[in-house]
Amino acid sequence: LRQSYAISAAVLDGLAVSEVIEGAGRLGALLAEVEHPGAPGHREIFAQPLARWLRHVQMTAPPAGQGGRDGTVVKMPSRELSRIVVEVAWRSYDAARLPVLEWLKSLCQEHPDDRVRIRAAQALAVIGQHDYGLIKDRVLEVWSASNRAIQHQAAAWLLEAMVLDGTMAEKVKVLLRRWSRSGDVFKRAVAVRTYGTAVAQTEPLDAVRGVRFSAADQRLSTLPELALREMYILGLTRE
């Protein structure tokens, strides 16, 4: 449970302590399904508990009189440290991988707060730098086969984060080019949403072409229009 709080704090850095506690509870339950030391077919996840992880977690309250929507929030000393905690949890504790993956996916596609869903997508992007194939097959392909807009938006945030990180940017750009021209309307919907993010600033011509391909498809409703509007706001006025 202590490790769950540390991982939840790293993923939900900067958000309300109530969100971190709720997230830790859900993650802890998923980890408990795997970890039953001594039982046949099960194993201990954290053979060397990282007790120092929680020492990095800080809680801050808004200044008196300012209030705020969240009250007390959880803060890590830096976003880089948050990323490192996610990386260590993923790379060093293989038994924790499936529970962590399912937890992040559930946050992305079920949580009502966009900020929580974005943080979870960014954490999936960190994992994607090390296991691109797994994230593509078990997350992106699943979400792009769904007809749920919330999953399409989560996929767009994940793809954006992976492009901005840089490590797998070229692979993601190739995937976006293919999806934007796909005969599958759901994959095109994800690509159009993604081109309406900061991805457009890294590949403006690809973004314009990808959205143009779907501009006349009434099944996508206003998605192409909204993507172009976001591109314009991002500064691609001439394009």
N, C-alpha and C positions, 0 to 999 in steps of 0.2 A: 504493500500500500504506500509505503514511503517513496518507493521508486515511481509509482504512479503519479504522486503529487509533483515530483521533480519533473517528470516528462510533461505532464499537463501544464505546469508553470512555464516550461520552455516553449511549448507550442502556442499557448494562449498569452504570451508575454504582453503586458500592457493592458490586459482586460481585467474585468472585475474579479475579485477573489472568489465570489460566488460561482462564477463560470469555471474557474480553475478547480474548485472543490467538486462541482458537479462532474466535470470532465474526468477528474481523478477517480471518482467513484465508478464511473462507467468503464474506464480503462482497467481499474483494479478488478472489476468483475470478470472482464474478458481474460485477464492474466490468470485469475484464479481457476478458470476452466481448463487451463493448460497445466498449471503448476499444482501438482499433488505429490510432494516428495514421498517416496517409498511405495507409491501405488504403481501397479503394473502399467506400462505404457505411458507413464508421465515422467516429468523431470523437473528439477529445480531450475527456474529461469535465471535468477540473479545469484549465481554461485558466489560471487563476490559483490555484495550490495554496495552501491556507490553512496555511502553515507554522506559524503561531502557535497553531493549534488544540491541538497536542500539548503546548504549554507549560502549558496549563491542567490537564493530567492529572497527578494525584498518586498515588503508591502508598504505602500504609500497612500496617504489620505489627501484629498484635495485641501487647499488652504481654507482656513475658516472663512465662512461667508460666501465662498464660491460654489459650494455644493457640487453639482455634476451628476450625470446620469448613473454613474457606476459606484460612487462612494469610494471605498478602499479598493485599490487595484494592486495587481502583482507585477513587479518589475524585475527583470533580469538586468545585470550591470550593462549588458550590450546585446544587440541582436545576434552578433557573431557567437557569443557564448550560448545563446538559445539554440542556434544551429548546431553547435558542437555537441550539445546534450542529445539532440535528436540523432545525430550521426553516430555517436557512441552507443546509444541504446539500440540502434538498428544494426550496426556492424559488429558489435561485440557480444550481443546476446541473441543468438539466432532463434531461440525458443520464444522470444518476445515478438518476433517479426509479424507473425500472422495476427495476433491480438492488436498490436499497434496499427497495422494496416487497416483492419476492420474498424477500429476506433476512429481513425482519421477519416475514413470513407463515410462513416455514419455521421460524423460532425459536418462534413461537407454537404451531405444530401438530406439531412434531417433538421439541423439546428436552425431556429428562426432568425438568429442574428447574423447578418452578413459578415460582420467583423470576425466572428468565430469561424465561419465557413471559409473566409479568406485565409485566416491563420492556418487552418487545417490543410488547405490546398497548398500553401507555402511549405508546410512541413512535408507533404507528399512530394513536392518538387525537390526538397533536400534528399529524400530517399531516391528519387528518380535519377539523381546525379550518379548514384552508385549502382542502381538496379533499374536501368531504363526499360529493359525488356519486360520486367515484372510489372512495373507501373503502367506501361503501355497495354499489356495483355489483360491485367486484372483490374485496372481502374479505367483508363481512357477508352479502351474498346467496349467495356461494359457500359460506361456512361454514354458513349456515342451511339449505342444501339438502343438506348432508352428514348421514350417519347416525352420524358419529364424535363421541363425547362430548367428546373433547379439543378439537375444533373448536368445539363448542357452548360449552364453558367459555371458550375464547379469545375468542369473540364476546361473551360476557357481560362479561368483563373490559374489552374494548374499549368496549362500550356504556357501562359504568359510568364509565370514564375520560372519555369524551366528555361525559357528563352533568355530572360533577363539574367539568370545565373550564369549562363554562358557555356557550361561544361557540355551539355547535350543540345545546345541551341541549334546546331545545323541539322541534327536528326529531327528535331521538333519542326523546324521550318520545312523540311522535306515532307513530313507528315501533313502539315497544314496545307501545303500546295496540293497534295493528293486529295485530301478531304474536301478542299474547297471546290474541286472539280468532280467529285464523286457523284455517282448516280444515286447514292443514299442520301436522302434529304436530311436525316438527323446528323450525319457526319458533316454535311455542308453547314447546317445550323451551328454546330460547334465551331467550325472554322470561321464563320462570319462573326460570331460573338468574339472569338479570339482576336481577329483582325481589328476589332473595335477597342482593343486595349493598347498598352504601350508597345506591344509587338509591332504595331504599324510604324512606329518610329524607327525600328531596326530594319524593317523591310517594307518601305512604303509602296514600291511598285507591286510587289507580291500582294500586299494588302488590298490595293485598289483593284487589281485584276481578280483576286479571289472573291471580293464582294460583288464586282461587276457580273461575274459568272452567274450569281444567284439573284441578281437585282429584279428580274422579271418573274421569279418563281413565287406565285401567290401563297404557296404553302408555308413560306418563311415569314409571311406577314410583314411587319415593319422592321425585321432584324437588319436587312441591308441598309435601310435608311438610318437606323440608330447607330450602326457601325460607322457609316460615313460621317455622321454628326460628331461622334467621338473622335474620329481621325482629324476632323477640322479643328475641334477644340484642342487637340494635342499639337496643333501647329502645322499640319499638312495641308495648308490652304491651297497652295499652288497645285499639288497633286490632286 
